[in-house]
Amino acid sequence: RDPEYNDVIERESEALKNAIYPAPKLYFTGEIGCLSYSCEEIIIGSAVGKFRERAFLPEVVNLTQRLAREKESTIGDILDLFSGIDFSGDREYVAVATELQRRKGEKCSIASSHGDLTYKNIMEKDGKVSIIDWEEFNLRPIYGIDLVHYLVRIIHHGDINLDTDNSLQFFVHEAERLLFGLPVHFTQRE
């Protein structure tokens, strides 16, 4: 496929071309036969690793603060994107959608997002950090979703018997504890 129509190459290229965060340089994209490719800087270092992910939380907060809120929308506009899909058999989705429907007039920010920010995608060498694997880069309807994703990976408690409310309560408590003292500037709604 032409690189312009290969969504993985296109997303990663877009992220790297406009990098305001530590990321590999994009040299060029191309095509050989039906194979699309991108030529990027090689990042030398090691992945942060599961046991050091808490230490890199300030870097994730910094990255999240630097990714832009692209435009304003409403929760209702986001819900409309799912209007043709039948989720009636999914209790959790129905519960969340019901709550969001109640708040459909509230504004939300569409924002740039890495899409898979985990300790495996943070490289470090000599105190310098680079974020790799930008193929899931996209606009998402939740500003700060990368930070939430990262926190979920840190906080996961492994108790599958907790219901949604108790899991969320545990997550919020632990997130507040981990983020205490870090320069997180989200609105309460976010």
Solvent accessible surface area in square Angstrom, and as a share of the most:
residue,aa,sasa,rsa
1,R,151,0.55
2,D,56,0.29
3,P,18,0.11
4,E,120,0.54
5,Y,160,0.61
6,N,19,0.10
7,D,72,0.38
8,V,64,0.37
9,I,24,0.12
10,E,89,0.40
11,R,51,0.19
12,E,23,0.10
13,S,9,0.06
14,E,77,0.35
15,A,0,0.00
16,L,9,0.05
17,K,135,0.57
18,N,88,0.45
19,A,42,0.33
20,I,88,0.45
21,Y,15,0.06
22,P,44,0.28
23,A,18,0.14
24,P,7,0.05
25,K,125,0.53
26,L,37,0.18
27,Y,127,0.48
28,F,109,0.45
29,T,53,0.31
30,G,13,0.13
31,E,77,0.34
32,I,123,0.62
33,G,68,0.65
34,C,114,0.68
35,L,116,0.58
36,S,13,0.09
37,Y,70,0.27
38,S,33,0.21
39,C,47,0.28
40,E,47,0.21
41,E,56,0.25
42,I,148,0.75
43,I,42,0.21
44,I,126,0.64
45,G,31,0.30
46,S,62,0.40
47,A,46,0.36
48,V,4,0.02
49,G,25,0.24
50,K,93,0.39
51,F,200,0.83
52,R,101,0.37
53,E,7,0.03
54,R,121,0.44
55,A,76,0.59
56,F,23,0.10
57,L,5,0.02
58,P,62,0.39
59,E,63,0.28
60,V,1,0.00
61,V,1,0.00
62,N,67,0.34
63,L,3,0.02
64,T,3,0.02
65,Q,54,0.24
66,R,94,0.34
67,L,8,0.04
68,A,49,0.38
69,R,106,0.39
70,E,88,0.40
71,K,124,0.53
72,E,107,0.48
73,S,17,0.11
74,T,34,0.20
75,I,18,0.09
76,G,13,0.13
77,D,74,0.39
78,I,30,0.15
79,L,22,0.11
80,D,93,0.48
81,L,132,0.66
82,F,84,0.35
83,S,95,0.61
84,G,81,0.78
85,I,95,0.48
86,D,118,0.61
87,F,59,0.25
88,S,85,0.55
89,G,80,0.77
90,D,67,0.35
91,R,212,0.77
92,E,103,0.46
93,Y,63,0.24
94,V,64,0.37
95,A,63,0.49
96,V,72,0.41
97,A,21,0.16
98,T,89,0.52
99,E,67,0.30
100,L,52,0.26
101,Q,93,0.41
102,R,178,0.65
103,R,69,0.25
104,K,108,0.46
105,G,62,0.60
106,E,60,0.27
107,K,119,0.51
108,C,18,0.11
109,S,9,0.06
110,I,17,0.09
111,A,1,0.01
112,S,13,0.08
113,S,2,0.01
114,H,0,0.00
115,G,26,0.25
116,D,55,0.28
117,L,0,0.00
118,T,4,0.02
119,Y,32,0.12
120,K,116,0.49
121,N,9,0.05
122,I,0,0.00
123,M,29,0.13
124,E,34,0.15
125,K,95,0.40
126,D,128,0.66
127,G,63,0.61
128,K,160,0.68
129,V,18,0.10
130,S,21,0.14
131,I,3,0.01
132,I,36,0.18
133,D,61,0.32
134,W,1,0.00
135,E,53,0.24
136,E,71,0.32
137,F,27,0.11
138,N,68,0.35
139,L,87,0.43
140,R,58,0.21
141,P,48,0.30
142,I,87,0.44
143,Y,11,0.04
144,G,10,0.10
145,I,47,0.24
146,D,5,0.03
147,L,5,0.03
148,V,58,0.33
149,H,59,0.26
150,Y,1,0.00
151,L,5,0.02
152,V,70,0.40
153,R,88,0.32
154,I,14,0.07
155,I,12,0.06
156,H,132,0.59
157,H,68,0.30
158,G,44,0.42
159,D,62,0.32
160,I,160,0.81
161,N,137,0.70
162,L,61,0.31
163,D,82,0.43
164,T,76,0.44
165,D,111,0.58
166,N,69,0.35
167,S,37,0.24
168,L,106,0.53
169,Q,127,0.57
170,F,73,0.31
171,F,37,0.15
172,V,69,0.40
173,H,113,0.50
174,E,25,0.11
175,A,11,0.08
176,E,114,0.51
177,R,126,0.46
178,L,30,0.15
179,L,29,0.15
180,F,181,0.75
181,G,74,0.71
182,L,44,0.22
183,P,83,0.52
184,V,40,0.23
185,H,129,0.58
186,F,53,0.22
187,T,73,0.42
188,Q,179,0.80
189,R,111,0.40
190,E,61,0.28
